[in-house]
Amino acid sequence: MMSADQEKVFAVTCPCCQSTLWVDPAARNVVKSEKTAKKKASLDDLLMKERQKQEGFAHKFEATAEIEKQKRLKAKEKFEKALANQDKED
């Protein structure tokens, strides 16, 4: 059974770190604090995330290289067309 003093104390959870504070409103102080244990990522999880990140970089690089290749082909076609039009005008 709780005493009258314990009934006045209330718990507050921090939205950032999820720690719990027990506050006594009459005394305006923290009676108790408790930090929550942070979940540590396993090595396998970290390796999988790094592998996915590397694959993403490789995919982006390939896509960028393909776009540049298409731009060069279009520029070459326009240049050849311009040369052909110049030859016709001469």
C-alpha positions as CSV (number, residue, x, y, z in Angstrom):
1,M,0.0,0.0,0.0
2,M,1.3,3.5,-0.9
3,S,1.8,6.2,1.7
4,A,0.4,9.7,1.2
5,D,3.8,11.0,0.1
6,Q,4.2,8.3,-2.5
7,E,0.8,9.0,-4.0
8,K,1.9,12.6,-4.8
9,V,4.9,11.5,-6.8
10,F,4.4,11.1,-10.5
11,A,6.5,9.7,-13.3
12,V,7.5,11.6,-16.4
13,T,9.1,10.0,-19.5
14,C,11.5,12.0,-21.5
15,P,10.5,12.0,-25.2
16,C,14.1,12.2,-26.4
17,C,16.0,9.6,-24.4
18,Q,13.0,7.6,-22.9
19,S,14.4,8.0,-19.4
20,T,11.9,8.1,-16.5
21,L,11.9,10.7,-13.8
22,W,9.8,10.5,-10.6
23,V,8.9,14.0,-9.5
24,D,7.6,15.2,-6.1
25,P,5.4,18.2,-6.9
26,A,5.3,19.5,-3.3
27,A,9.1,19.5,-2.9
28,R,9.6,20.4,-6.6
29,N,12.4,17.9,-7.0
30,V,13.3,14.7,-8.8
31,V,12.9,11.8,-6.3
32,K,14.3,9.1,-8.7
33,S,15.6,8.8,-12.2
34,E,16.0,5.8,-14.4
35,K,17.7,5.7,-17.8
36,T,16.5,3.1,-20.3
37,A,19.0,0.7,-21.8
38,K,19.7,1.6,-25.4
39,K,19.4,-1.2,-27.9
40,K,22.8,-1.9,-29.5
41,A,22.8,-3.0,-33.1
42,S,24.4,-6.3,-33.7
43,L,27.5,-6.5,-35.9
44,D,25.5,-8.4,-38.5
45,D,22.9,-5.6,-38.7
46,L,25.6,-3.0,-39.1
47,L,27.3,-5.1,-41.9
48,M,24.0,-5.5,-43.7
49,K,23.3,-1.8,-43.6
50,E,26.8,-1.0,-44.8
51,R,26.4,-3.5,-47.7
52,Q,23.1,-2.0,-48.7
53,K,24.6,1.5,-48.6
54,Q,27.5,0.3,-50.9
55,E,25.0,-1.3,-53.3
56,G,23.0,1.9,-53.4
57,F,26.1,3.9,-54.2
58,A,27.0,1.4,-57.0
59,H,23.5,1.6,-58.5
60,K,23.6,5.4,-58.4
61,F,27.0,5.5,-60.0
62,E,25.8,3.2,-62.8
63,A,22.7,5.3,-63.4
64,T,24.7,8.5,-63.5
65,A,27.2,6.9,-65.9
66,E,24.3,5.8,-68.2
67,I,22.8,9.3,-68.2
68,E,26.2,10.9,-69.1
69,K,26.6,8.3,-71.9
70,Q,23.1,9.2,-73.3
71,K,24.0,12.9,-73.1
72,R,27.2,12.4,-75.1
73,L,25.4,10.4,-77.8
74,K,22.8,13.1,-78.2
75,A,25.5,15.8,-78.3
76,K,27.4,13.8,-81.0
77,E,24.3,13.3,-83.0
78,K,23.5,17.1,-82.9
79,F,27.1,17.9,-83.9
80,E,27.0,15.5,-86.8
81,K,23.6,16.9,-87.9
82,A,25.0,20.5,-87.7
83,L,28.0,19.5,-89.8
84,A,25.8,17.8,-92.4
85,N,23.6,21.0,-92.6
86,Q,26.7,23.2,-92.9
87,D,28.0,21.0,-95.8
88,K,24.6,21.3,-97.6
89,E,24.7,25.1,-97.2
90,D,28.2,25.4,-98.7
